[in-house]
Amino acid sequence: MSCSPDQASYVLSRFPKVRPELPEGYRRRYVADYRENRYGRRGVLRCAAALEAWMHREVARAGAGARVLELGAGTLNHLPYERPEDCYEVVEPFRELWADSPHRLQVSRFYDDIREIDPAQRYDRIISVAVLEHLTELPEVLARSGLLLSREGAFAAGIPSEGALAWFLAWRFGTGIPYRLRTGLSYAPLMRHEHVNRAAEIQQLVRHFFRRLSLRRFPLPLFHASFYTVMVASDADRRLCEAYLNL
């Protein structure tokens, strides 16, 4: 079922968003904190990485085909869940994150922005894990993804269930307390800076640009009892994608 025109208009009107400024104390340690969060080598972060593995597994098994584009690949920590066959390209402007990754040789090509990709290019799968909640220009990324997919292609994205009670409790008391103990800083400003989109907004926009959408949640199927949501969309409405991009 598609997003209603009124819902779509309201959500689209909120973009592009302006990301809240990150205070200086957070900026100084940003790259180190991001790397530690992605690699999840100890304590609560290790537990969080184990839970996030559900998203990676679900995204990796969504759709079929040898030509893959990953959006926001970060440290390339999703690649161990994939088996690159022909073409595995990524969009990731933050080069410090992947420059020393042992998986970078598996990547066919790196892009700084999805706008750099030839519009004639086609992918069987366009995927992302814990990325869409960060994008201030999310509708444009979704519209371009719809146009870059092959006719039978699938768009698969794992996101935190931002706005759900379980997710709030998880970051507030699970990740937030160890972060304060480690850094002396509140985790809330970092979350406001990073997560500019809620799960409901993301879902409505995906429904707007794609005719088919299935949802899976973890650990329970109810939204407020979930930490993560995986969306698998297909059959992009090319007319709406082109209209949004003024093509």
CORNORDA-V745677 format. One record per backbone hydrogen bond with DSSP energy under -0.5 kcal/mol. NH is the residue of the N-H (numbers start at 0). CO is the residue of the C=O. If there is no record, write none. Layout:
((NH & CO) (NH & CO))
This chain:
((7 & 3) (8 & 4) (9 & 5) (10 & 6) (11 & 7) (12 & 8) (13 & 10) (14 & 11) (15 & 135) (16 & 135) (18 & 16) (22 & 20) (25 & 22) (26 & 22) (27 & 23) (28 & 25) (29 & 26) (32 & 28) (33 & 29) (34 & 30) (35 & 31) (36 & 32) (37 & 33) (38 & 34) (39 & 35) (44 & 41) (45 & 41) (46 & 42) (47 & 43) (48 & 44) (49 & 45) (50 & 46) (51 & 47) (52 & 48) (53 & 50) (54 & 51) (55 & 51) (56 & 52) (57 & 53) (58 & 54) (59 & 55) (60 & 56) (61 & 58) (67 & 65) (67 & 86) (68 & 124) (69 & 88) (70 & 68) (70 & 126) (71 & 90) (72 & 90) (75 & 72) (76 & 72) (78 & 75) (80 & 77) (81 & 78) (85 & 65) (86 & 65) (88 & 67) (89 & 108) (90 & 69) (91 & 89) (91 & 110) (94 & 92) (96 & 93) (97 & 93) (97 & 94) (98 & 94) (100 & 97) (103 & 100) (105 & 102) (106 & 103) (107 & 87) (108 & 87) (110 & 89) (115 & 112) (116 & 113) (120 & 117) (122 & 147) (123 & 66) (124 & 66) (125 & 153) (126 & 68) (127 & 155) (129 & 157) (130 & 157) (133 & 130) (134 & 131) (135 & 133) (137 & 134) (140 & 136) (141 & 137) (142 & 138) (143 & 139) (144 & 140) (145 & 141) (146 & 142) (147 & 143) (148 & 144) (149 & 122) (152 & 149) (153 & 123) (154 & 232) (155 & 125) (155 & 153) (156 & 230) (157 & 127) (158 & 228) (160 & 226) (161 & 159) (163 & 160) (165 & 223) (166 & 225) (167 & 163) (168 & 164) (169 & 165) (170 & 166) (171 & 167) (172 & 168) (173 & 168) (173 & 169) (174 & 169) (175 & 170) (177 & 173) (178 & 174) (179 & 175) (180 & 176) (181 & 177) (182 & 178) (183 & 179) (184 & 178) (190 & 186) (191 & 187) (192 & 188) (193 & 189) (194 & 190) (195 & 132) (195 & 193) (196 & 132) (198 & 161) (199 & 161) (201 & 197) (202 & 198) (203 & 199) (204 & 200) (205 & 201) (206 & 202) (207 & 203) (208 & 204) (209 & 205) (210 & 234) (211 & 233) (213 & 231) (215 & 229) (217 & 227) (219 & 224) (224 & 221) (225 & 222) (226 & 217) (227 & 217) (228 & 158) (229 & 215) (230 & 156) (231 & 213) (232 & 154) (233 & 211) (234 & 152) (236 & 208) (237 & 235) (240 & 236) (241 & 237) (242 & 238) (243 & 239) (244 & 240) (245 & 242) (246 & 241))
